[in-house]
């Protein structure tokens, strides 16, 4: 016989975890739909087992012991999602999301009243709204955030085209670092390397396209300057 109340709890946990995981999956994060469903489902099952043991053994079985271990154990899974790249750290939101998803799974299994079920659904809705909403806000902020970039321009004929490239980037009024020109082998081609300070991401995206249109420019690329 299936315990339909427990089955309902597991299904609710899986649905809540799936709603959160879908947002992570769409935005290409390492812990996506399947991971969040499994975390919520596993946490809910742990709670179901705890409550079942308590109903059998009474006060000698602490119903919160297994659930507490789930909260502690999910930290190891969250730690695996955190990655350090240079001076930045990525994955903190994913790690926090996994932890909260586990708690939602615990709550879904422990909910015995419509009011508590509503709290579980509301928490899931708030979490998904925060992830979606902040993603939009952060995307807008990233486009306006100023940072330093390293520009590299491959010039076909250094003697004739270098001046045009230099004029184009110096007339913008940017905070330019030292402009370095390197000859490429024994050819007449050259590579211009320049550090540009405090420009927005949208400007950095347009600049290589603009420079690539100049006569004599083979290619142009720009990347965030990681030096500190």
N, C-alpha and C positions, 0 to 999 in steps of 0.2 A: 504493500500500500504506500502511496505517495503522500507525504505530509504537504498538503496543498498550501498551507500557510507559509511553510518554509520555502516552497517552490515559488510562491508569489514574491517573497522577499528576495530570492536569488534573481528572479526576472527583473524586479525593480532595480536592483543593484546593477545588473548588466545594462539595462536601458540608460540609467544615469551615467554609468561609466562610458557607454557608447556615445552619448551626447557630448561629453567632454572630449573624448578621444577623437571624435569627428573633426572638431575645430583644430586640434593638434595635427591631425592627418592632412587636412586641407592646406595648412600653412607649412607643411614639410618638416615637422619636428620629429626627432628620432623616436620618441615614445608616442605612438599614434593610436588608432582605433582599437586594435587588438590588445595592446598593452593595457590601456585604461579599462577595457572591459574585463580583462583577466584580473587586474588589481582589485576592482570593485567586487567582482564575483568571488574571488578568493577571500577577501575580507568579510563579505557577507556569509560565506560558508563557515568561516571560523567562528563567527558570532552564533550562527545556527547550532554548530556543534557545542559551543559553550553553554547555550541555553538548554540544549538537550541533556547535556551531562548534569546540569544543575537540577533539571526536572527529575532525573533518575536518582542522583546521589544526595540531593538536598543541599543543606548548608555546608557540607563537607567539600563541595565543588564550587570554587569561586567562578561565577560566570564571566567575570571581567578579566581573568588571567590570560586567556588565549587572545582576546581582543587587544590587551595591552601589548602583547608580544608582536601582534600584527603592526601596530603603530611604530614600535621600535624597529622591526625588521624591514619596514618599507623604506627606512632611511638608506639601507644599502642599495636598494634599487634606484632611489633618487640620486645617490652619489654617482652612480654610473652614467647619469644623464648630464652631469656637470662637466664642462670642458673649458679649459683655459687656453685662450689664443692670444699670445703676446701679453698685453696689459689688460685685456678684457676677459670676462668670465661669462660663458654662455651655458644655458641649461637650468638656471635657477628657477625660472618659471615652470619648466617641465617637472623639475623635482618637487616643487611645491604643489603642482597640480596632481602628481601621483600620490603624494601624501594625503591631500584633501580628498581625492577620489577614494582612497582606502577608508577614510573616515566616513564618507558618504555610504560606502558599502556596509560598514559596521552599523550605521544608523538605519539603513534600509532593512537590515535583518532584525534589528532590535525594535523597530517601530511596531507598535501593537494597536495604535489608535489612528483614526483618520487625520487628527491634528498633527501627529508625528510624521505620518506619511507626507503631509503637506509641507512640513519643514524640510524633509529630504528633497522633495521636488523643487521647493523654493531655493534651497542651497545650490542645487544643480543649475537651476536657471540663472541665479546670480553669478555663479562661476563661469558659465558659458558666456554670459553677457559681458563680464569683465574681460575675459580672454579675447572675445571678438572686438569689443569696444576699444580696449587698450591697444590692440594690434593696429587698428585704424589710426588712433592718435599717435602711436609711436612711429608709424610709417610717415605721417605728416611731419612729425618732429625731426625724423632722420633727414628728410629732404631739406629742412631749414637749418639743421645743425651745421655749424662751421667746424672744419677740421683741416689739418695739413695734408697735402697730397704730393706725390712724386710723379712728375710728368716725364715721359720718355717719347721722343719724336725721332723716327727714322727718316732721314733726309737723303734723297737720291743723289743730288749734286751739291755738296756743302758750299762750294764757292759762290753759287748763284742763289740758292734758296734759303740759306741759313738766316740771312738778314730779314727776310720776310716773316719767318717764323718768330724770330726774336721780337720784331716790331709788333706782331700780333699779340703776344703775351705781355709785353711791357706796357702797352698802351691801355691795358685793362685797369690799371691802378691797383693791382694785387700786391700783396706782401711777398715779393719774390726772394728766394734764396740765391745762392751762387749758381749761375748758369754754366754748366760744363759741357764741352763738345768733344766727342771722341771719334776719331776716324775709324772706319770699319775696314780692317785689313789693309790691303794695297789698293783698294778701290777709291773712287771719288765720293763714296757715300760716307755719311756721318751719323752719329747718334747724339742728339741733344738731350741732356738730363737736367732737370730743374726742379727745385722744391718750391711749391706754392703754398703759402700760409693762409689759413682762415678763409676758405671758400666753402660754399654749400655743396651738398651732394648733387643737386640739380645742375649747378654750374659745372661741377666736375664731370658730369655725364655728358654735357653738351660740348665741352672743350675739345676732346679728341676728335669728335665728328667735324667740328669747325676747322680744326687744323688739318685734318685729312683731306679737306677740299682744296687746300692750297697747292699750287703747282710745285712739283718737286718733292712733295711729302709722300713717302711710301706708306707709312702707318703712324699712328699715335695711340698711346695708352696712358692711363692714369690710375694710380692706386693710392690708398691711404698710406701716409708716411708713418711707419711704426716706430721710428726712432724717438727716444725720449732722453 
